[in-house]
Amino acid sequence: MWRSFFLELGIYCFLLGVECLAIDKAVLTPSSEVTPAAFASRVAPVYREVTPPEWAPWSLMSAGAVVVLYSFTIPKKIQG
């Protein structure tokens, strides 16, 4: 169980680093749920921009690769 958990965590970190390398910024939109208060006030939705720092892609990719390699060293079954 631990082996698959760390393998999944490492792959996720690695892919998140690749995504941060590919984009300059991400624009997050609010949910499309219409509440009565939002419908009555007629306010414009607020968009949130996320810009990954310069160090994030390479750090996430290297940490993910190390965790994947670590997951291969964990025994398949722990004797106990």
SVG drawing of the C-alpha trace seen along z (x, -y; Angstrom):
<svg xmlns="http://www.w3.org/2000/svg" viewBox="-32 -44 48 55">
<polyline fill="none" stroke="black" stroke-width="0.4" points="0.0,0.0 2.8,-2.5 4.6,-1.6 1.7,-2.6 1.0,-5.7 4.5,-7.0 4.5,-6.1 1.3,-8.0 2.6,-11.0 5.8,-11.1 4.0,-10.9 1.6,-13.6 4.4,-15.9 6.3,-15.2 3.3,-15.9 2.5,-19.1 6.0,-20.3 5.6,-19.6 2.4,-21.6 4.0,-24.5 6.8,-24.4 4.2,-24.6 2.1,-27.5 2.8,-31.1 -0.3,-31.6 -3.5,-30.0 -6.8,-31.9 -9.3,-30.3 -12.9,-31.1 -15.5,-31.0 -18.0,-28.1 -21.0,-28.4 -23.5,-27.9 -26.1,-30.7 -27.1,-31.6 -30.0,-33.8 -27.7,-36.4 -25.4,-36.5 -28.3,-36.7 -29.8,-39.6 -26.6,-41.6 -25.5,-41.2 -21.8,-41.5 -19.2,-40.6 -17.4,-37.3 -13.9,-37.6 -11.2,-35.8 -8.1,-34.6 -4.7,-34.4 -2.1,-31.9 1.5,-32.4 3.9,-29.6 7.3,-30.9 10.4,-30.4 11.7,-27.6 8.5,-25.6 8.6,-23.5 12.1,-22.1 11.7,-21.6 8.5,-19.7 9.9,-17.6 13.0,-16.7 11.2,-15.9 8.7,-13.8 11.5,-11.8 13.2,-11.2 9.9,-10.0 9.3,-7.7 12.7,-6.2 12.2,-5.9 8.9,-4.0 10.8,-1.3 13.0,-0.7 10.1,0.0 9.5,3.7 6.3,5.0 5.2,6.7 6.4,5.7 7.1,8.8 5.9,8.5"/>
</svg>
